Amino acid sequence: MRKGAVEFCVLAVLRLEDRYGLELARELAGEGGLLASEGTLYPLLNRLHAEGLVETYGVETQSGPPRRYYRITKSGERALDDFVPQWKTFRDAVDVTLGLGRKR
Amino acid sequence: MTDPRSDALVHEYLQRLDRQLATLPPKRRSALREQIEAHINDARAEIPGDEPDAVAKMLFDLGDPSEIVDEAPSATADRRHRRGAVWIPSGVIVVLAVAVLSVAIARLGSPTTSMPPPFIAPSTYVVPSMVHATLDTAMTKLSEHYLTASCRPTATSRRIARVASQSPAGGAKLPPGSVVSLTVIKGSSSHVSTLGVPATIGFQVSCATLLLAGDHVPFRVQWVNASGFWPGAIVAQSRLPSGLVLLRVTRTKTTPMKTSTLPPCTTFKPWATEGAWMLAQESARGGGFGGPDGGIWIYGSIPKDVHGNGTYTLDFGPVPSDFGWGKAPGDAHGFALQWPPDFIAGGFYRQSPTTPIVVTLHGRRYFQVTVTMTKYVPTCSGLTVFVY
């Protein structure tokens, strides 16, 4: 369940601002342990990239090679928009089933 | 400015990563390798003084390479799941909720510690295509796939030993430890190796001798009885000050040296017994591989039983007195630890001091490393790690 949802968390973070890997990993790892470990972010990013939901670009740094930034695409934004209402419905259904929420 | 001790930690981590990545297609492998390396570089740049303990913590947070690579193969399955409809169709939400509830109830009755991810050792490895590759490259490729080779020479005057044909062909699937037959074109007398002395440990003597002869490295083969290792395989290699390379080759399979009621820490029998065998040989000889550290060397740790998460001291040696590396405690070198490929433990910490220290055990010199393993550590017997 986490694996499916974290992809959209990545998209949500990238919708706010383009990030490079370390930034993104730390933000997600810090949010209640969304990532099992920071390194697991990268296979996930590669999946999103392969599906056209994120794209990358390089930014020159003062030292070392260019840094790779990740940016959400239009498709990624649409996927995120589709996901949000479905997630709310799903979350409410789980809450109700677990006795944590009210039936509507 | 980097700290050499931190360099060693990163080097070891990337080596473990490379071994795990070997199971991925080349494109995905190189992309992930590049991303992880960039992550490490970015994170190290933020660590004042490149302090080794902080670098170890950073690598711990990054996660065990096996954990990272385990995420990658699921890409196909995830794409199939998500194709056509992003996330989950509404109609299955109730079913999912029931499933979640079932899992939650099941967990209430079980310990709250998170379960380690199940590790399924690959039962087969894909044979790489090696035709036209140099023998050195072919052997490296095979060892990355936990395969070995036997070699058959042909007489030609090519400058460097190359693989002319192989059996089975690239793409075949074999269990780890299987032998791939290589037909090799010999090197010519004019060829002088620029690669130094190639590593031959684990390979059949037929390949090792061809490789060394092709590179015009003088060598001598010592046949020894060994336990549990492939007959005819190179189990130790060292170079004498004269430049002569000694190869120790197993002659027979005999009874395993050690029995235990615990499950073995590795199913790779050659691996598990290699360390024990090497140590026994070292002890019998009075230490050392017969020469200093001018050539390729490898030391196994004394086999150790492991009982879950904890701190373990690994002793590598005995080391011969004329071995020059690491004479003084605290010496930092770019050494690497080689763990059995199917020994899964997460959260490795090399404790302070972060480099191997020189210790004296039973009047002999050993390198000692203290490692803390914090996740997914099994209870098992005979863990042997190699330092090289």
Chai-1 contact restraints between the chains, C-beta under 6 A:
chainA,res_idxA,chainB,res_idxB,connection_type,confidence,min_distance_angstrom,max_distance_angstrom,comment,restraint_id
A,G21,B,Q35,contact,1.0,0.0,6.0,A-B,restraint_1
A,G21,B,H39,contact,1.0,0.0,6.0,A-B,restraint_2
A,L22,B,H39,contact,1.0,0.0,6.0,A-B,restraint_3
A,L22,B,D42,contact,1.0,0.0,6.0,A-B,restraint_4
A,L22,B,A43,contact,1.0,0.0,6.0,A-B,restraint_5
A,S37,B,G63,contact,1.0,0.0,6.0,A-B,restraint_6
A,S37,B,E67,contact,1.0,0.0,6.0,A-B,restraint_7
A,E38,B,D61,contact,1.0,0.0,6.0,A-B,restraint_8
A,E38,B,L62,contact,1.0,0.0,6.0,A-B,restraint_9
A,G39,B,L62,contact,1.0,0.0,6.0,A-B,restraint_10
A,G39,B,G63,contact,1.0,0.0,6.0,A-B,restraint_11
A,G39,B,I68,contact,1.0,0.0,6.0,A-B,restraint_12
A,T40,B,I68,contact,1.0,0.0,6.0,A-B,restraint_13
A,T40,B,E71,contact,1.0,0.0,6.0,A-B,restraint_14
A,Y42,B,L32,contact,1.0,0.0,6.0,A-B,restraint_15
A,Y42,B,Q35,contact,1.0,0.0,6.0,A-B,restraint_16
A,P43,B,E71,contact,1.0,0.0,6.0,A-B,restraint_17
A,P43,B,A72,contact,1.0,0.0,6.0,A-B,restraint_18
A,N46,B,A31,contact,1.0,0.0,6.0,A-B,restraint_19
A,R47,B,A75,contact,1.0,0.0,6.0,A-B,restraint_20
A,A79,B,V86,contact,1.0,0.0,6.0,A-B,restraint_21
A,D82,B,V86,contact,1.0,0.0,6.0,A-B,restraint_22
A,F83,B,W87,contact,1.0,0.0,6.0,A-B,restraint_23
A,Q86,B,W87,contact,1.0,0.0,6.0,A-B,restraint_24
A,F90,B,I93,contact,1.0,0.0,6.0,A-B,restraint_25
A,A93,B,I93,contact,1.0,0.0,6.0,A-B,restraint_26
A,A93,B,A97,contact,1.0,0.0,6.0,A-B,restraint_27
A,V94,B,A97,contact,1.0,0.0,6.0,A-B,restraint_28
A,V94,B,V100,contact,1.0,0.0,6.0,A-B,restraint_29
A,T97,B,A97,contact,1.0,0.0,6.0,A-B,restraint_30
A,T97,B,L101,contact,1.0,0.0,6.0,A-B,restraint_31
